[in-house]
Amino acid sequence: QVQLVESGGGLVQAGASLRLSCAASGRTSRMLDMAWFRQAPGKEREFAAFIIWSRGTTYYAESVKGRFTISRDNAKNTVYLQMNSLKPEDTAVYYCASTTIPKTTTYSSEGRYDYWGQGTQVTVSS
């Protein structure tokens, strides 16, 4: 089992930056991948960013590419999402997710991940 706890959300103005953190505990030595998803009001949850825990390889949704950066600190078992140039359309609850089992499911699919955090709210005002 892996437990995930997000933090760092808040209310900011358009153009500002925020850094989200996701602290993992439990069987972290078995973590393979981690990702950030987000869910805006009235919309389905969508993929934002992905990182391979061991190698640090990253992928991004087109909507955040160039503005968001996912990174990890293996020693702290923490993954980060640095969000710059925030827009009102970035307003959402942000979730981190992890998996410990290799899957063929694409990295942008929720089905790839077995563990989810409780989410942290990000609100961007115009």
Residue pairs with C-beta under 8 A, 6 or more apart in sequence:
1 26
1 27
1 115
2 24
2 25
2 26
2 27
2 28
2 30
2 31
2 98
2 100
2 114
2 115
3 24
3 25
3 26
3 115
4 22
4 23
4 24
4 96
4 97
4 98
4 115
4 116
4 117
5 22
5 23
5 25
5 117
5 118
6 20
6 21
6 22
6 94
6 95
6 96
6 117
6 118
6 119
6 120
7 20
7 21
7 22
7 23
7 120
8 18
8 19
8 20
8 21
8 120
9 18
9 20
9 94
9 120
9 121
9 122
10 18
10 121
10 122
10 123
11 123
11 124
11 125
12 18
12 86
12 122
12 123
12 124
12 125
13 124
13 125
13 126
14 86
14 87
14 88
14 124
14 125
14 126
15 85
15 86
16 86
16 124
17 82
17 83
17 84
17 85
17 86
18 83
18 86
18 122
19 80
19 81
19 82
19 83
20 36
20 80
20 81
20 83
20 94
20 96
20 120
20 122
21 78
21 79
21 80
22 34
22 36
22 78
22 79
22 80
22 81
22 96
22 117
23 76
23 77
23 78
24 31
24 34
24 77
24 78
24 79
24 98
25 77
27 100
28 77
30 100
31 53
31 77
31 98
31 99
31 100
32 52
32 53
32 54
32 98
32 99
32 100
32 101
32 102
33 50
33 51
33 52
33 53
33 98
33 99
33 107
33 112
33 113
34 50
34 51
34 53
34 70
34 72
34 79
34 96
34 97
34 98
35 47
35 48
35 49
35 50
35 51
35 70
35 96
35 97
35 98
35 107
35 108
35 112
35 113
36 48
36 49
36 50
36 68
36 70
36 79
36 81
36 94
36 95
36 96
36 97
37 45
37 46
37 47
37 48
37 94
37 95
37 96
37 97
37 110
38 45
38 46
38 48
38 90
38 92
38 93
38 94
38 95
38 122
39 45
39 46
39 92
39 93
39 95
39 119
40 89
40 91
40 92
41 91
41 92
43 92
45 95
45 110
46 61
47 61
47 107
47 108
47 109
47 110
48 60
48 61
48 63
48 64
48 68
48 81
48 94
49 58
49 59
49 60
49 61
49 64
49 68
49 69
49 70
49 81
50 58
50 59
50 60
50 70
50 107
50 108
51 57
51 58
51 70
51 71
51 72
51 79
52 58
53 72
53 74
56 71
56 72
58 69
58 70
58 71
59 107
59 108
60 68
60 70
61 108
63 89
64 83
64 90
67 83
67 84
67 85
67 86
68 81
68 82
68 83
68 84
69 80
69 81
69 82
69 84
70 79
70 80
70 81
70 82
71 79
71 80
71 82
72 78
72 79
72 80
73 79
73 80
79 96
81 94
81 96
83 90
83 122
86 122
86 124
87 124
88 124
88 125
88 126
89 124
90 122
90 124
91 122
91 123
91 124
92 121
92 122
93 119
93 120
93 121
93 122
94 119
94 120
94 121
94 122
95 116
95 117
95 118
95 119
96 116
96 117
97 110
97 112
97 113
97 115
97 116
97 117
98 113
98 114
98 115
99 112
99 113
99 114
99 115
100 114
100 115
101 114
103 111
103 112
105 111
105 112
106 112
